[in-house]
Amino acid sequence: MTKQILFSTLHMGELEQKFAQEAFDTNWIAPVGPHVDAFEREFCHIVGSSHAAALSSGTAALHLALQLIGVSPGDEVFCSTLTFIATASPITYLGAKPVFIDSDRTTWNMNPDLLREALDKRAKLGKLPKAVAIVNL
Ligand SMILES: Cc1ncc(COP(=O)(O)O)c(C=O)c1O
């Protein structure tokens, strides 16, 4: 199963400002409301999924994603060295162990050769990581 979490920074245009004001005016700010429902519906439509959950932060999304794939105490999760703390902290919230795979010198992303090496080592030990949290810089 592949999970991909996307982050983006958007400029707030006139329509977004109108919706933000409407959320305050109607007191539907979080964690539910018609705009959140619409966002989840549109997200489902765009990615071709039957379900989506809008969360309050990227950290919460990573935490939930790891929980949904069953990460639990004693598991290992491979993650990038060059990242924000939110890649590693949800792993520790679940009692699992982050194992840092070093970065590629040119892309700064997780080095695929080092990832392969680490996976081969763990496979020989019969203990593959529960997940690999990749950050795409
Ligand atoms: C790679 C990466 N993962 C996760 C996060 C966490 O996002 P949030 O600050 O919304 O919890 C960030 C935030 O900068 C990030 O850069």
The ligand as an SDF file (V2000), in Angstrom:
LIG
                    3D

 16 16  0  0  0  0  0  0  0  0999 V2000
    8.1540   17.3760    5.6420 C   0  0  0  0  0  0  0  0  0  0  0  0
    7.0880   17.8540    6.5990 C   0  0  0  0  0  0  0  0  0  0  0  0
    6.2820   16.9550    7.1600 N   0  0  0  0  0  0  0  0  0  0  0  0
    5.3150   17.3360    8.0200 C   0  0  0  0  0  0  0  0  0  0  0  0
    5.1320   18.6610    8.3460 C   0  0  0  0  0  0  0  0  0  0  0  0
    4.0950   19.0020    9.3680 C   0  0  0  0  0  0  0  0  0  0  0  0
    3.0990   19.8150    8.9830 O   0  0  0  0  0  0  0  0  0  0  0  0
    2.2980   20.6380   10.0950 P   0  0  0  0  0  0  0  0  0  0  0  0
    3.1740   21.7740   10.4870 O   0  0  0  0  0  0  0  0  0  0  0  0
    1.0600   21.0340    9.3410 O   0  0  0  0  0  0  0  0  0  0  0  0
    1.9990   19.7220   11.2390 O   0  0  0  0  0  0  0  0  0  0  0  0
    5.9430   19.6330    7.7860 C   0  0  0  0  0  0  0  0  0  0  0  0
    5.7680   21.0420    8.1330 C   0  0  0  0  0  0  0  0  0  0  0  0
    6.5390   21.9090    7.7660 O   0  0  0  0  0  0  0  0  0  0  0  0
    6.9490   19.2180    6.8780 C   0  0  0  0  0  0  0  0  0  0  0  0
    7.7820   20.1010    6.3250 O   0  0  0  0  0  0  0  0  0  0  0  0
  1  2  1  0
  2  3  1  0
  2 15  2  0
  3  4  2  0
  4  5  1  0
  5  6  1  0
  5 12  2  0
  6  7  1  0
  7  8  1  0
  8  9  2  0
  8 10  1  0
  8 11  1  0
 12 13  1  0
 12 15  1  0
 13 14  2  0
 15 16  1  0
M  END
$$$$
